[in-house]
Amino acid sequence: MSFAVYDPRGVPSPSASPLAKRPPKLAGLRIGVLDNGKEQADVLLSRAAQLLKEDGVTAHFDAKPSFSRVAPSEVIERLSNYDIAITGLGG
């Protein structure tokens, strides 16, 4: 009797994604800043929002309840109304 053993990890297939087009200037833009719930993300991203405001950007800070959960639909809806949305801190 024989049987096949498969590797569950699969084969990685990296694909290149184009970078988002940079706006010519940030002043006047509305930027959504999303705290993804990772440790210290609130500190880093609230400081980023503060610096953006000092540069003439309207920055709106929002947060997910947990890094392991999808952002609530109302948060996604708010983010979709901004010119740019940023988040950060991988784990």
N, C-alpha and C positions, 0 to 999 in steps of 0.2 A: 504494500500500500504506500502511495506517495501523496504528498500534499504540497501546496505552494505557500510560501511565507512572503507576505507583502510588507514593505516598509511604510508605516503610517505617516512618516514625516513628509512624504511626497518629494517632489523635485522643485527647488526654488526657481522661479522664473522672474528675475528682476525686470521691471519695465521702466523706461524713462518717462517721467511726467514733466511736462513743461512748467516752468515757473510762472506764477501769476504775473501779469503785466503790472509794472510799478506805476503808480500815479505820478504825474510830473511834480506835484507838490501835495503836502499833507494838509496845509492850512485850509480851513473851510470844510474839510471832510467830516463825516460822522462815522466814528469807529466804535464797534462793539467789542468789548474786552470780556472774554469768558474765562472765569476761574473754573478749571476742570476738576477741582476737588482734590488734586494731589497735594501732598505736604508742601507747604510754603508757597504754593501757587498764588494764593491770595496776596502774599507779600510782594512777590515779583510782579504780578500783573497789575496790582493796584498802583505800584510805583510806575510802571510803564504807562498806565492811564494818566497818572499825574503829570509825567513828562510830556505826554502827547498834548494834554490840555495847555501846558506852558508854551507849546509850539503852535497854538491856535487851532487845535483840533477839538471837536466836540467828542469826548470819549465817554461812553456809557459802560459801566461795570455791571456784570451779571455773573451768576454762579450756578453750577450744577450742585445738587445736594450730595453727590458722591461720585468719585472718579469711575466707579464700576457701573454706574447707571447712565442711561441715555438722558440727555438734557430734556426737561419737560417741554411739551409742545409750545407753551407760552414763551419760554426762553428762546427756542428756535425761531418762533415768529418774530420776536423783537430783533434778533440778530439779522433776520432777512431784510429788515428795513434800513440797515446801515450800509454805508458805502463799502466798508471793509470790516471784517471780523477777525480778531486774533485770539489765540489761546496758546498755551505752551506747557512745557514740562512733561516730558515723557517719563516712563517709569521702568 
